[in-house]
Every structure is written in structure tokens, then in C-alpha cells.
């Protein structure tokens, strides 16, 4: 278990009420799925906003490891390494 | 010391001349890659009166500094012409001195060409007022007179005359984009004025399209403003979008975003996307056939209860200024064909940390609208997703 791998998770503005307003939250895990599970411990409620019940990333939320969309890697099973930035990027529609 | 006449005679002895009839035969489109490069070396006022179709215009005074960019291959055949064949003879000698091995001068020049009844084209050039107004564009090689003419000939559709549409419209109008369409069904409200800089306190209560037109007319009276005082719907979107070259999406709800995207995919129009939330913005350009579309990024709208709009979320007034201007920048680049496209890159901006980030975005082969087997083949509308419900805790 590589729970010692620590990454920074970039929390988007619409979800910062789950992170006590923080924009960058450290989390542990060897894959994106593990990172999000760990993130849930410090940001209770965020997982449900990012993932379906089965752990799949919701269709209106994108997750990037550094600058790569994990859908084009191994989705939630995409491995991460220490120091990576995991960005959660939900769709936003505002323009006015 | 030789007189000018003697000098010209000497020069003509050192160069090769061809007749206008020869040139006309050689530049036939059927001649394809074998056709020579034809360069018009006359001054602007002469060029304005007509030119040999397909010719590149480089005034004599700029020929040496510009020729290597215009014709990098020194063995390429070049035909030079002026009004009567004298300046082009001198120019041919100069290019010979620069190492161009295959240069000819057209004897009799454009005067003879016209006299023989050969076809000629009328150039599009900036008039005196346009030259003055857009001089700072014309001075940049990446824009130049050619780029400015493209802008003047371009049609951009703005979806929304709000936070994003305001700064975008301002700069597109200032840049001389020939026609600006503006889609907005709303009227100006006092609470808009904190960020929607197209509108004025005196315009509160006025349709935004009217208010926008008034402001933009004042800025640049020579461009055409086409107001569409309506919401974009599945019934009108294709007809509205069809008449424009580039769309700048500054709407405020998911349903319209998907409509704009799908219409642009169906009509193959570049869609310059921007969206904002509180103090965070995103922008990119979706170019059908060249990169992903909005649905490749987000296949479906966010459920209404999870999608607070700007209205309930609030928005730092200057934020749409930054994103809207980036959208205008990308639209202008696209129109003049300059720079590196944002296609395939999503830019995010966080005003609080004043930081930009870029993410790679890709065309999704399973995209429901631009993928390999699309499931969405006509426009659809979604339930209004600007819910007022606060985000769930």
C-alpha cells in the first residue's frame, strides 16, 4: 500500500465549501481513486460531487493529473506519484 | 557617367523580359505548380487601380527586404511587373544581385497588360481612414494590411452581451471586425453594471442588444452590429450561427452552452469558449475537425441542483474582463490565422491567486456529438440549469 504518496489536490471554486475554502489540499494514495477516497477524509462530502456511487468520475467533472485528463489515461485507476497535482475541474457555465 | 536612359538600356541587356501574353499563358490555373510567382512592384495608388490576378504586391522600395520571406526558393521563377516595364527591369536586376536565378520583367508592364485586354483583379486595400484607424495593427507583421482586411471582412457572433460578451465585443469592434452579431434577450439591470461594461447607468431597463449597439456604434461607427434580441433556442440556433465565421460563447447557462457547441459542430464553426464562476474562469477554442468540442470535455450538463449560476454564485467584476478579452484575442488570432491556437488546451484562471494553468483536452472518439458514432444529430435543449438552490453540503 503506497499511502505515503502525497499529492496536491486542486479544489475548484464551486467545491471549496467542502475544503474550508482551501484551494490546494494534500491527499494520499497511489491512484486517483485512492487520492479521492483520502480527500474525502478532510473534505467530507466532496467525493459524492466528483464520483458516481461506483467510484466512476461524474460526466460533468473532469479530473486531471498534472495536465492530463485521466479519461485518456487509466481513469480513476490512473497512478499518481509524489508531488503530482490532481485537479478537479467541474463544468461551470457562468458568463454574465 | 551614364544617363538614366543609357543605364536602363544596360540593365535591360542584363535581364530577361517576357511579354504580357506570355505571362498570361504561364499563370493559367491549369499550369499549377509550374506557374511563376508574379510580383507587382508598383506603389499603392497604382496597385489600387487593378493588378494581374494572383500577383503578390510588394512595392519596389520594399522588394529587397521582403523578397526572401515572399519567395524563399532562389531558383523559383519570378515575374516582376510595374506600370511600364522600367521599374520592374531595375527590380529584376536587383533580385539577380540577391542570387535569384530565374527572374524576368514583364515588358510594357500593367499598362500593356490592360491594353491587350487581359483580365485583371481589383485589390482590397485599406482606405486612408482605415489605414489611420488601424495603423497599430498594420504595423505588426502578423496582422498587417492583409490581416486587417480579413478582420474587416469577418463576422463574429457573440452569445450574450454580459460579463464575457462586453469586453469581447468592445475589443472586436475596436479591432474592426466587420460584422458583430449579438444574441441576448435580457434587459440591462443595475446589478449588471458592476461588470458588464458595454452598458451604462442611463441604459438600465433597455434591451442589452440595443445598449450594446449604442456603445459599439460610438466606438466604431463603420462596423455592422446585428442584434438578435432573443434567447438562443434549438429552433433558431442554426440559422443565427450559420451566417458567422466565429462564435464567442459568453452565455450563462449549460443549456445554451450545449446548444452553441452542437450548432458549431454541425456547422463547423470555431467556438471560442469562456466561462466564469466567482473568481475563477476557463477558456479555450473548440474547432470542429481540429480538436475537441465542449461535449468532448463535458458530455452532459451538470444537474440543475448542482449548477449554481453567476446570479446566485456572485462574480468578481473584473474576472469576466480577463476571460472575455482572452476570448476576443483567440477570435482575432483565428480570423487572421496568427499564432498558436488554444485548440486542445483549456486555460484556467484564478483571480485570487492570479494564476493561470493549462490542461490538455482531447477529442473524445465517443463524444456524443463529434465522436466517431454520434448519438446527438440535432439540437437539443436541457432543463434550465441555473438553479437557485445552494450547493449541497
Interface residues (C-beta under 8 A of the other chain):
Chain A: X12 X13 X14 X17 X23 X45 X49 X59 X60 X62 X64 X67 X68 X69 X71 X72 X87 X89 X90 X91 X92 X93 X94 X95 X96
Chain B: X159 X160 X162 X163 X164 X165 X186 X192 X196 X249 X250 X251 X252 X253 X254 X257 X274 X275 X276 X277 X278 X279 X280 X282 X297 X298 X299 X300 X301 X302 X303 X306 X307 X308 X309 X310 X311 X313 X315 X320 X346 X348 X350 X352 X353 X357 X358 X359 X360 X361 X362 X364 X385 X386 X391 X392 X393
